[in-house]
Amino acid sequence: MVIKNPDNMLALRYNKRHLNELMTICHPLFKLSGNNIKTFSYHCFFPNQTHFSVGTDINWMEFYLLTASDSGGAFLDAIRQTPYNAYKYFLWPPHHQDDNILSSLYTHNIWNGLSILQRYKNYVEVWSFSSTRENDAIKNFYINNLEEIKFFIKSFQYKASKFINLSKNRPLAIIKNPFDISYIAEQENAELKAKKVFKEESYPKKFLLTAPKKEKIILTKREYECLCEISKGKTYKEVAKALSLESKSINARTVESYVNNIKDKFVLNNKSDLIEVYHNLLI
């Protein structure tokens, strides 16, 4: 292996020093997957061409930190498409020939991966999970256990805080080729427009729900929207604001009226019972 990035040796040594801690944190998730998840890595990218990276496959991390000249076009696209205040989910594409990082991952038998990204003001975090070339079925695990994977991310942020705390001069790696992690706002506008059109074209006027006793309950569009919002713990005034209902004729009292109608349909006396029923609905 030809070392192209000797300045990243400190970052590699840091990864090796904390490898056992990292493996301990990842063990419950690996076990949940039936040990089909083989590799985990965490990356934090900054605008100045630096990143903090640790992973469970030390051979791959050595290759990535010491020889890679970029972060791969596919991953950079995913980074730039990651919005603020929301996760971005990126299933690794099946084709890898035109991407240096994907090709190298495939060669190292690190494949069939899922990366979850989150953007903050000054950096983007990436959590990557992967299996082997042969294990295409791991994608079903990702889909069916997405909540557990997100729970792992929250757990990782806490348990690994001692060695990923970026405020304590952790060794950063350098990527030689310039890259831009800024958000592509135009894409967000296009996606929002597409979602708006989708809702306008497919949103039903009424919703059919299955109540706890298996009877069918029909809610109007506005009743259903109110039910969804109060289930998030919002007050009537907050619901009215969220649904753009706040006006002289339609306000928090109107929302309360919708909620009372829903309670009547479900034969319930209070809002808390209604919220509990909502979380157990079969739609």
N, C-alpha and C positions, 0 to 999 in steps of 0.2 A: 504494500500500500504506500503510495506516494503522498507524503504529508504536504498539503497545500496551504493549510491554515495553522501554522505552529502557535499563533497567538491564542488559539482556542484550547490549548493543552490544559490550562487551569480549569476551564469549564468541564473538560472530560474528567480530570482528577476529582473535581467536586462531585460529579455524578457517581463515580466509583465509590467515593467515601460514604455517600448516602444511599447506596444501592439496596442494602439490607432493609433500611427503613422504608424505602419505596416499595419493595416487594411485600413487606408486611402490610402496608396500607392497601395494596392491590389484591392481596390474597382473597378476601371475601368475594370480590367481583369475579376473579378468575374461577373461584370455586362455584359460584352461582352459574357461570357459563358452562359448567362441566369441564373446566380447563380448556375450553375451546378458544377463549381469548388468550392469546399467547404473549401479546406485547402491549404495553401501555407507555405512552410518552406525554409529557407536558411541555408546552412551549409558551413563552411570552415574548411577543415581537414589539419592538419599539421603532419609532420613526427614524432613528439615526443609524439604521442598518445593523443594529445589535439585537440579540435575543438571549433569553435565559431558557435553557433546555435540559431536561432530565428524562431518562427512560429506563425501562426494565431490561432491555436487550443491549447490553454494554458493547457488544460487537458492532451493532448498528450505530449506536451513539458515537463510537469511535470513528466509524466511517463518515457519519454525517457531520460531526464537528470538525474533523481534521482534513477532510478531502472535498466536501461539497462546496460548490461555488455559488449556489443559489438555493432557494427554498422550493423550487418547482413551480411551474406555471399554474398547475391545477390548484395547488394549495394557496398560492398568492391570489388567484382569482377568488377563492373562497374567503380569504381574509378581507379582500376589498369589498366583497358582497355582504359582509357581516354588518348588520345595522346596530345601532345603539339600543340598549335595554331589551335585548332579545337574543336567544340562542340562534345560531346558524348551524344546521345539520348538513354534513357533507359526507356522502357515501363515496368512497374512492371509486373512480371510474374503472371499467374493465380493461381499457386500453392504456398502455403505459409507454409505448415506444417513443413517443415524442416529448416525454417529460423526464428530465434527468433524475429527479427525486423518486418519482413513481417507478421508473426502471430499476433504480438501485434498490428500492424496497422489495420489488418483485424478485430481484436476484438474491436478496438476503432471505427469501421466503417469509417476508412480512407482508401479508396481503389480505384482501377482503376486509378492508378497514372502514371505520367510521370516525370522523373527526367532528367534534362539537366546539364551536367558536363563540366567544363573547367579546364585544368591543367596549372599551372604556375610553376616557378622554385622551389618554396618552399612550395606550397600548392595547394589544389584542391578545387574549389568552386562547390557547388551543389545547384540547384534551383529545388524544387519539388512541383508539382501541383497534386491535387487528388480530388476525389469525394467520393461517397459512394459505398457500396457493390453492390447495386442494379443498379447503373448507369454505365453499361458497355458501353453505347453509347457515353460517354464523350470522348472515344478514337477517335471518328470521329471528335470531336471538335479539339483535339490536332493536328490531321493530316491536317485538313483544315485551321487551324489558326496558323501554326507553325511560320510564319513570325511575326505575332502579339505577340506571346509568346516571341520570341527572342527580339522584340522591348520592351516588358515589362521588360525583364532582363536588357537591357541597361538603361531603365528608373529607375529601382530599384537601380542599381549601383550608379546612381546619387542622387536620392531622399533619399535613405537610407544611404548615405555616412556618415552622421553625427553620426549615431549610429552603423554602421558596420565597421568604419575605424579601421582596426586592428593595426595601428601604435600608437593608443592612449590607450593602456593597457585595451582593452575590456576584460571582464571576460571570460576566456576560460574554457570549460568543459573538464573533463578527462574521457577517456575510459580505464577501468581497464585491459581488455584483450588486449595484444599486437596486433597491426595490421600494415600492411605494405601498404603504399599508392604509392609506387614507380611504375613506368610505366613498363609494360611487353613488352619490345622491340621486343621479338620474335614474339609476336602476330601481331605487326605492320608489320613486314617483311612478315609474312604469308598473311596478308590482302592485302598488296601492290602487292604481287605476284599473288594472286587470282584476284584482280582488273585488273592487266595487262593482264592476260590470258583472262578474260572476254572481255576486249576491243579488244584484238587481234582476238577473235572468233566472235564477234558481230558487230564490227565497220564497218559501210558501206563505200563503196568507193565513193559514192555520196549521197548528202542530198537533199531532196525535201522540199522546203519551199513555204509557201503561202504568196505572196506579198500583200501590202495594197489593191490593186485593185482585189484581189482574183486570179490573175494569178499565175501559178506554175513556180517557179524558181529552177533550178538545180545547185547546187554548188558542186565542187569537195571536197574531204576530206580536202585538204590543204586550199582551199578557205574558207571553213566553220571554220576551226581552226583559221585562221587569223581573220575572222569576230568575233568570240567569244573573241579573245584576245584584239582586238582594242575596243570592246565594254566595256572593263574594263578600258579604258582611257590610254592604253599603247601606246608608240611611236612605229614606225616601227622597230627600233633597239631592243626595249624591246620585241616586238612580236617575232622577229627572235631568240632572245636568249631563250625565253620561249619555243619555238617550236624546239629548237636545230637546227636552220637553219643557224646559223652564221658560214660561211665558205667562201673560196675564190670564189666559184661559186654561192652560195646561201646566200644572206645576206639581209640587210634591204631594199635594192632596189628591191629584189625579192618579199618581202612582199608587198611593195608598188605596184608592178605589179599585185599581186593577188587582192589587194584591188581595184585597178582600174578596173580589170575584173568584180569584184562583182558590182561596181557602174554602169558599163555598163549594166549588166544584170538587175539591178533594175531601170535603167534609172535615176540615181542620179548624181549630180555634185560634191558633197563634202562629206567628211568623216563624219561630224557631222550629216548630214541627214541620212546617212547609219546606223549610230549607233542608231539613233532614230527609224528607221524602224526595226532594229534588235530587239529592246526591245518590239516592238509591233507585232512581227511575230507570226503567227499561224503555228506551226510546225506539 
